[in-house]
Amino acid sequence: MSETSPPRASSSLWGAAAAAAAALAMAANSIAVTFVYRHGANAQTVVLLRYVLFLAVLAAILPLLGRERTFGRRDLLNALGSGAATAIGSIGLLGSFALIPVSLAIIITYTNPILTAVLQSLLMRRMPGVLQLLCLVAALIGVALTIGVDATGADWRGVTLAALASVGFSVSFAWNGYALREADSTRTTLWMWVSGLLTVALLVLATASFDPPPAVAEGWLALLASSVCFSFA
């Protein structure tokens, strides 16, 4: 990959704002999911329906933006692989919410910035910066102190799923930053979600685990809120 020029200050500010908005949306998603579970849905169903919803919206928006859906073979394969990793992370995160306290699931999943930094360093064949890792650890401790961590009677299955979520998201983030940095972001997202939908659909079919909330407004409203927040993030 050729060297790219340093980003302009305005681009960096927009990028930081987008990242902050994504983090806020992810937090809102986590809260909404707990209400979905109270109405009887499971993690696989939540992830499947949110993929269907967002993929339909994105497919409709692309022509309006003047973007084609086609992709170069290399970028397509990278987007499909990254999308599968994201889907695995999503299932792991939402599955952990049903087994362990949300605060514990979040703090385990939020180790992904540290893992992402390590993976990026491995891909670029360099050692991660000590200051970078210290800042990431400090941020993780800050999140833990802010939300509080309740590990009382934690189910090892939930802990495992949260750790799987961290790994899945980290692989996707590092993959995107290394192999898809110069690819069109909208088309990248489209094909990531195609891959994610296929991954989740295969899981749901293999386990016969499609279990949507009953026909009550609160359950479907919470599911819609969760889908919108996660899709935005």
C-alpha positions as CSV (number, residue, x, y, z in Angstrom):
1,M,0.0,0.0,0.0
2,S,1.4,3.4,-0.9
3,E,2.1,6.0,1.7
4,T,-0.8,8.4,2.4
5,S,-0.4,12.1,3.4
6,P,-1.2,13.1,7.0
7,P,-4.9,13.9,7.5
8,R,-5.9,17.5,7.7
9,A,-6.9,19.0,11.1
10,S,-10.6,19.4,9.9
11,S,-10.7,15.7,8.8
12,S,-9.2,14.6,12.2
13,L,-11.9,16.6,14.0
14,W,-14.7,15.1,12.0
15,G,-13.2,11.6,12.5
16,A,-13.0,12.2,16.2
17,A,-16.6,13.4,16.3
18,A,-17.8,10.4,14.3
19,A,-16.0,8.0,16.7
20,A,-17.5,9.7,19.7
21,A,-21.0,9.5,18.1
22,A,-20.4,5.9,17.4
23,A,-19.4,5.2,21.0
24,L,-22.6,6.9,22.2
25,A,-24.7,5.0,19.8
26,M,-23.1,1.7,21.0
27,A,-24.0,2.6,24.6
28,A,-27.6,3.3,23.7
29,N,-27.7,0.0,21.8
30,S,-26.5,-1.9,24.8
31,I,-29.3,-0.4,26.9
32,A,-32.0,-1.1,24.3
33,V,-31.0,-4.7,24.0
34,T,-31.7,-5.5,27.6
35,F,-35.3,-4.4,27.0
36,V,-35.5,-6.6,23.9
37,Y,-34.4,-9.6,26.0
38,R,-37.1,-8.9,28.6
39,H,-39.7,-9.4,25.8
40,G,-38.3,-12.8,24.9
41,A,-36.0,-12.3,21.9
42,N,-32.5,-13.9,21.8
43,A,-29.1,-12.6,20.6
44,Q,-29.2,-14.4,17.3
45,T,-32.6,-12.9,16.3
46,V,-31.6,-9.4,17.4
47,V,-28.4,-9.5,15.3
48,L,-30.2,-11.0,12.3
49,L,-33.0,-8.5,12.2
50,R,-30.7,-5.5,12.6
51,Y,-28.6,-6.8,9.7
52,V,-31.6,-7.1,7.5
53,L,-32.9,-3.6,8.4
54,F,-29.6,-1.8,7.9
55,L,-28.7,-3.7,4.7
56,A,-32.0,-2.7,3.2
57,V,-31.5,0.9,4.1
58,L,-27.9,1.0,2.9
59,A,-28.7,-0.7,-0.4
60,A,-31.4,1.9,-1.0
61,I,-29.1,4.8,-0.1
62,L,-26.1,3.9,-2.3
63,P,-27.8,4.8,-5.6
64,L,-29.0,8.1,-4.1
65,L,-25.4,8.9,-3.3
66,G,-24.2,8.0,-6.8
67,R,-22.2,5.0,-5.4
68,E,-22.0,1.7,-7.2
69,R,-22.4,-1.5,-5.3
70,T,-19.6,-3.3,-7.2
71,F,-16.2,-3.6,-5.6
72,G,-12.7,-4.7,-6.7
73,R,-12.0,-8.4,-6.0
74,R,-9.4,-7.7,-3.3
75,D,-11.4,-5.1,-1.5
76,L,-14.5,-7.3,-1.7
77,L,-12.8,-10.3,-0.1
78,N,-11.4,-8.1,2.7
79,A,-14.8,-6.5,3.3
80,L,-16.5,-9.9,3.4
81,G,-13.9,-11.2,5.9
82,S,-14.1,-8.2,8.1
83,G,-17.9,-8.3,8.0
84,A,-17.9,-11.9,9.3
85,A,-15.6,-10.9,12.2
86,T,-18.0,-8.1,13.1
87,A,-20.9,-10.5,13.0
88,I,-19.2,-12.9,15.4
89,G,-18.4,-10.0,17.7
90,S,-22.0,-8.8,17.6
91,I,-23.4,-12.2,18.5
92,G,-20.9,-12.6,21.3
93,L,-21.7,-9.2,22.8
94,L,-25.4,-9.6,22.7
95,G,-25.3,-13.2,23.8
96,S,-23.2,-12.2,26.9
97,F,-25.9,-9.7,28.0
98,A,-28.2,-12.6,28.6
99,L,-25.8,-14.4,30.9
100,I,-23.7,-11.8,32.8
101,P,-24.3,-8.2,34.0
102,V,-24.2,-5.6,31.2
103,S,-21.4,-3.7,33.0
104,L,-19.1,-6.7,33.1
105,A,-19.9,-7.6,29.4
106,I,-19.1,-4.0,28.4
107,I,-15.8,-3.8,30.2
108,I,-14.6,-7.2,28.8
109,T,-15.7,-6.2,25.2
110,Y,-14.0,-2.8,25.6
111,T,-10.6,-4.5,25.8
112,N,-10.9,-4.4,22.0
113,P,-9.0,-1.1,21.6
114,I,-6.0,-2.7,23.2
115,L,-6.3,-5.9,21.1
116,T,-6.8,-3.7,18.0
117,A,-3.6,-1.8,18.7
118,V,-1.6,-5.0,19.1
119,L,-3.1,-6.5,15.9
120,Q,-2.3,-3.4,13.9
121,S,1.3,-3.5,15.2
122,L,1.6,-7.1,14.1
123,L,0.2,-6.4,10.7
124,M,2.5,-3.4,10.3
125,R,5.4,-5.4,11.8
126,R,6.2,-3.0,14.5
127,M,6.0,-2.9,18.3
128,P,3.0,-1.1,19.8
129,G,3.9,2.2,21.5
130,V,4.2,2.0,25.3
131,L,2.4,5.4,25.7
132,Q,-0.3,4.2,23.3
133,L,-0.9,1.0,25.4
134,L,-0.8,2.9,28.7
135,C,-3.4,5.4,27.4
136,L,-5.7,2.5,26.3
137,V,-5.3,0.8,29.6
138,A,-6.1,4.0,31.5
139,A,-9.2,4.5,29.3
140,L,-10.3,1.0,30.1
141,I,-9.9,1.6,33.8
142,G,-11.9,4.8,33.4
143,V,-14.8,3.0,31.8
144,A,-14.7,0.4,34.5
145,L,-14.8,3.1,37.2
146,T,-17.6,5.0,35.5
147,I,-20.0,2.1,34.9
148,G,-19.0,-0.1,37.8
149,V,-18.3,-3.8,37.3
150,D,-20.4,-6.4,38.9
151,A,-18.7,-9.8,38.6
152,T,-20.7,-11.5,41.3
153,G,-21.7,-15.0,40.2
154,A,-20.5,-14.4,36.6
155,D,-21.4,-17.2,34.2
156,W,-18.3,-18.4,32.4
157,R,-20.3,-18.7,29.2
158,G,-21.1,-15.0,29.3
159,V,-17.5,-14.1,30.0
160,T,-16.4,-16.2,27.1
161,L,-19.0,-14.6,24.7
162,A,-17.9,-11.1,25.8
163,A,-14.2,-12.1,25.1
164,L,-15.3,-13.4,21.7
165,A,-16.9,-10.1,21.0
166,S,-13.7,-8.2,21.9
167,V,-11.7,-10.5,19.6
168,G,-14.3,-10.2,16.7
169,F,-14.5,-6.4,16.8
170,S,-10.7,-6.1,17.2
171,V,-10.0,-8.3,14.1
172,S,-12.5,-6.3,12.1
173,F,-11.1,-2.9,13.2
174,A,-7.5,-3.9,12.5
175,W,-8.5,-5.5,9.2
176,N,-10.3,-2.4,8.0
177,G,-7.4,-0.1,9.1
178,Y,-4.8,-2.2,7.3
179,A,-6.5,-3.6,4.2
180,L,-9.4,-1.2,3.6
181,R,-8.0,2.2,4.5
182,E,-8.3,3.5,1.0
183,A,-11.4,1.7,0.0
184,D,-14.8,3.5,-0.4
185,S,-16.3,3.4,3.1
186,T,-19.9,3.1,2.0
187,R,-19.3,0.2,-0.3
188,T,-17.1,-1.4,2.3
189,T,-19.9,-1.2,4.9
190,L,-22.4,-2.6,2.4
191,W,-20.3,-5.8,1.7
192,M,-19.4,-6.1,5.4
193,W,-23.1,-6.3,6.2
194,V,-23.8,-8.7,3.4
195,S,-21.1,-11.0,4.9
196,G,-22.5,-10.4,8.4
197,L,-26.0,-11.2,7.4
198,L,-24.9,-14.5,5.8
199,T,-22.9,-15.4,8.8
200,V,-25.7,-14.8,11.3
201,A,-28.3,-16.4,9.0
202,L,-26.3,-19.6,8.8
203,L,-26.0,-19.7,12.6
204,V,-29.7,-19.1,13.0
205,L,-30.5,-21.9,10.5
206,A,-28.0,-24.3,12.0
207,T,-29.3,-23.8,15.5
208,A,-33.0,-23.2,14.7
209,S,-32.8,-20.2,17.1
210,F,-35.0,-17.6,15.4
211,D,-37.0,-16.2,18.3
212,P,-38.4,-12.7,17.8
213,P,-40.2,-10.7,20.5
214,P,-44.0,-11.3,20.8
215,A,-46.4,-8.9,19.0
216,V,-46.2,-6.1,21.6
217,A,-45.1,-2.6,20.8
218,E,-42.5,-2.3,23.5
219,G,-40.5,-5.3,22.4
220,W,-40.4,-4.3,18.7
221,L,-39.7,-0.6,19.6
222,A,-36.7,-1.6,21.7
223,L,-35.5,-3.9,18.8
224,L,-35.8,-1.0,16.3
225,A,-33.9,1.3,18.7
226,S,-31.2,-1.2,19.1
227,S,-30.9,-1.8,15.4
228,V,-30.8,1.9,14.5
229,C,-28.2,2.7,17.2
230,F,-25.9,-0.3,16.3
231,S,-26.2,0.4,12.5
232,F,-25.3,4.1,13.0
233,A,-22.3,3.1,15.1
